[in-house]
Amino acid sequence: MTRGVAQPRRALIVAGPTASGKSALALGLAERLGGAVINADAMQCIRELRVLTARPTPEEEARAPHLLYGVRPAALPTSVAWWRAEAAAAMEAVAAGGRVSILCGGTGMYLASLTQGLAAVPEVPEAARNEARALLAEIGPEALHARLAALDPETAARLRPTDSQRIARAFEVWRSTGRGLAAWQREPGLPPVDWRFAALLLDPPRAVLRAAIARRWDAMLAAGAVEEVRALLAQGLDPALPAMRAHGVPEIAAALRGDITLAEAGRRACLAIGQYTKRQATWFRHHPLAPPERTHSIHARIEGFAQFPESELAEIEHFLQAPG
């Protein structure tokens, strides 16, 4: 270690697709290592959606500190820049308390904003955001994607025509700045945080994941998912908000309107979640969370902490204790 030169601090990342066992593993590691779990999942930030986003239970939160869960009202959308600032502050607070930060979630762009930095996209005025949402509701994602392609073909080429949230985001950036999101992302922005990370990427087999999704859905229904959606709908929120499109919300809303049965809502929701987990797995395969010199990667085909090999626990402990 170089005398007089501050060394980057160290933290853990537990990432992977929905229902892969991240929360159980993060909690087990927190208890083993004296850590605190910091949420890195966009939907688990939403205050009103504890059940449908499978947030840790109050009993689990009592076993180790949990930060950034349920901290954002559904009426306010989150952003990568907002989460990065909150997560960096949480990591500082955890370090000040002598604990290990364990970032846990499946929103890869959130994690990459810490480990790789963040593009310098300007803040979007409310008027542009409202215009994008109104257009999305009026003409739908595919037509808005076509309109974006005429204005900003570079960004549009990176987006699926059905990815309504990212299409609206790209449109509002172009509308407010006159410049495409892809062009902004090439500009120098915020650098990576001055930490080193051990990244644990969970990658269970597809059959295991499908079974876990089905079990989770049944558990959500038993825990009050229908009542949670009913209370969310009662707020009369903009249907373009992320909370209104969280997995299970549109399907249960359709059942509450009488358009489909609850069983059909479950079938559709589980199918949508399964498709989403494929996209998550693809993202993690093609987007390393950080350059190798900043991140120590461990890939694990497991479902939770109980199956985590002792040899890899020792590897993590060595990483956390090593200088430099």
N, C-alpha and C positions, 0 to 999 in steps of 0.2 A: 504494500500500500504506500502511495506517495505521501510523505509527510506534509501536512498543511493543506492538502487538497481534499475537499469534501467528496465523499463517495456517494453514488446514487443509492437511495434506499431501495428496499426489496418488498415486493408484494406478490400475491398469487392471483391468477385468473382461472376461474372455472367456467368454461364455455361449452357450447354444444346446442343441439336442437331442442325444441320444446319436448318435455316429458322424458328427457334422457337421464334424469337423476341428478341434475346440477345442484339443486337446493339441498338435497340430502347429503351429497358429498361435501358441499361448502360448509354445512353445519357440522358435520363430523370433523372436518379439518379445523374449523374454528375451535371446537372443544379440545381437540388434540394439541393444537399449536398456540392456544391463547389468542385467537383471532376474532375479528369482527367482519361480518358479511356485508358487503356494499352492493346494492342492487344495480345490475347492468342490463335490465330488461325494460324496454320502453313501456310496455303495458302494465308491468308491476309497479310503475310509478303512480298509476291512477288510483286515487283515493277510493272511489266508489266500487272498484272491481277487485275486491280481495278474493272472492271465491273463483270467479271465472278466469282469473290470471294465475290461480294456484300460488298465491303469495304464502310465505311461511305463516303457520298458525301462531296465535299468541303463545301457546305452549313452546313452540320451537323458538320463537323470538326471546323467550325467557331463558333459554339455554345458552345463548350467546348474543352479543349485540348485533342488531340488524339496522342498516341505515339506507335511506332513500327508497323505502318501500311505502307506497300509499301516500306520497307527499305532494301530489299534484292533483288539483280538482279536475274532473272530467271536462269541464268547460274550457280549460286552458291546455292547448296542445303542448307537448314537450318538443325539444329540439336537441340535436347533437351538441350544439354549443352550450345550451343550458345544462345538459347532463354532465358534460365534461367539467364545467366550472364547479358544479355541486359535488361531483365525485372527487375532484382534486382537493376540495376543501374537506371532504369526509376523510380522505386518506391522511391528510395532515392531522386532523383531530384524532384519528385512530392511532397514528404514530405517537402523538403527544401523550396518549394514554398508555403507551407501552404495549400495544397490541399489533397483530399482523393484519394488514388489509387483505381481504379475500373478495375480489370482484367476481360476481356471479351473475351470469345472464346469457341470453341468446341474441342480443342485438349487437351484431358484429361491428357496426359502424360506431357505436358508443365506445366499445373497447378500443378500436383502432384510433379513435380521436385522442386517447391518452397515450397509446404506445407509438403511434406514427405521426401525430399532429393533426391539425384541422385546417381545411382551406379557409381563406379569408372571404367568405361570402357575406355581403352586407346584411344588416338587419332589414327584414321586409316590412314595409308599412302595413298597417291593418287594412287599409283600403285595397291594396293589391291582394292580400290574403283572402279577403272577403270576396273579391271578384273571382279569384280562382275557385273558391268553394262553390260560389253560385253557378259558375260555368260547369263545374263538375256535376252538380246536381241537375242542371238543365239538360246537358247534352251527353253526359256519361263519359267514362274514362277513355274509351276508344276514340270517340270524336275529339275529345280534348287532346289526346295524344296526336291525332292527325293535325290538329291546329298547331300544337307545339312543334311538330316536325317541319311545318312550313316556316316557323319563326326561328327555331333553334334545332336544326337537324342533328347536330352532333350529340346533344343531350338526349334527344328523342330516340336516337339509335341505341342508346344504352338501356332504355326502359321498356318493360313489357307493356303492351297497350292496355292491359287490365290492371296495372299497378296504380290504382287511383291516387294513393297518397303521394307517391313520388312524382307522378305526372303533375298533380296540382302544385307540389313544391317547386318543380322546375318551371312551371308556367308563371307562378307568382314571382320567382326570381327574375325571369326575363321581363315580366311586366313592370317590375319596380326599378330595374336597373338598365334595361335595354341591352342586356348582355346575358349569354347563356350560362347555365349552371356549370357545364363542363369547362367553359373558359375560366370562370371564377375559380374552379377547383385546381387549375394549373398555377394560380398565383401563390406566392409565399404566404403562409398563414401562421397559426400558432404551432410552435414546435412540440415534439413529444415531451411529456413530463419527465422530470429528472429522477426517474425510478427505473429499476430493473424488475422484470417479471418472470415468474415461472408460470407457463400457460398449460393448463390441463384441459385438453379437448376431448369431451365425451363423444363416443361414436358407436352407440349400440347398433346391432343388426336391425334391419328394417322390420322384421317380424316382431322382434322384442319391442320396438318403438310403437308399432301399431297396437299391440296389446296394451302397452302402457297408456296410450292415448285413450283407448276405450275404457280402461279402468278409471282413469282420471275423470272422464266425462261422467261416469256413473257416480263417482264420489262427489263431483261438483253439484249434480242434481240433488243428491242427498243432503248436501251442506247448504242448500238454499240459492242455487244459481238462478232459478226462475224468479224468485223474489228480488234478487239483486238486479236483474234486468228490468223488472217492473218498476223498481225505484229509480233506475237510471232513466227510463223512458219518461217518467213523470216530470223530469226536469225540463223537457221540451228542448233539448240541445240540438245544435246544428248536426244533421245526419252525416256531414263530411268530417266531423271530428274523429280522431283516432279511436277514442273510447267507444263511439257508436259502431265502429267496424271491428272491434276486438273479437277474437274468435269466440263464437257462441252467442254474441249479442244479436246479430241480425237473424240468426236461426231461431233463437228463443223468442225474439220480438215477433217473428212471423207466426210462431205457435200461439203467442198471446193474442194476436189479431184473429186467430182462427183459420189462417191460410193453410197451415200444415199441422200435423200432429206433433206432439213432443218427441215421439220416437223418430219421426222423419227429421226433426230438427237435430236430434243427436246424430243421425246418420250423416247429414250434410255437414255438420260441424266437425265430426271426426274426420271426414274426407278432406275438408278444407285444412284442418290442422296437419294431417298427414302430408298434404301437398306442400304446405308451408315448411315442414321440417326438411323436406327434400331440398328446398331452396336454401334453407339455413345451412345444411350440410355442404351444399355446393359452394356457398359463400365462404365458409371456413376452409374448404379445400383450396380455393383459389385466392384467398386473401390472408396470407400470414399475418398474425396479429402484430408483429413487430419484426425488424431485422434480427437475424440470429444472434448478433452481438449484444442485443438488448433483451432477448427473450429465450428462456430455457423451456423447450416444449416437451410435453409428455402426452401421448395419445393413449386413451383408455377406453376399451370396449366393455364398460361396466354399467351398472345401474345405480350405484350409490356407494357410500363410504364403507359399508360392511364388506364389499367385495374388493376394496382398494388394496393392492399388494403392499405388504410391509416394506418391500425393497424400494418401492416408489415413494412411500412415506419418508423413508430414510433419505432418499434423494432430494425430496423437497426440503427437509430439515437442513440438509447440508447446504442447499442453495441459499436458504434464509440466513444461515450463519456465516457463509463465506464472505471474506472481505472483497471490496472492489466490485 
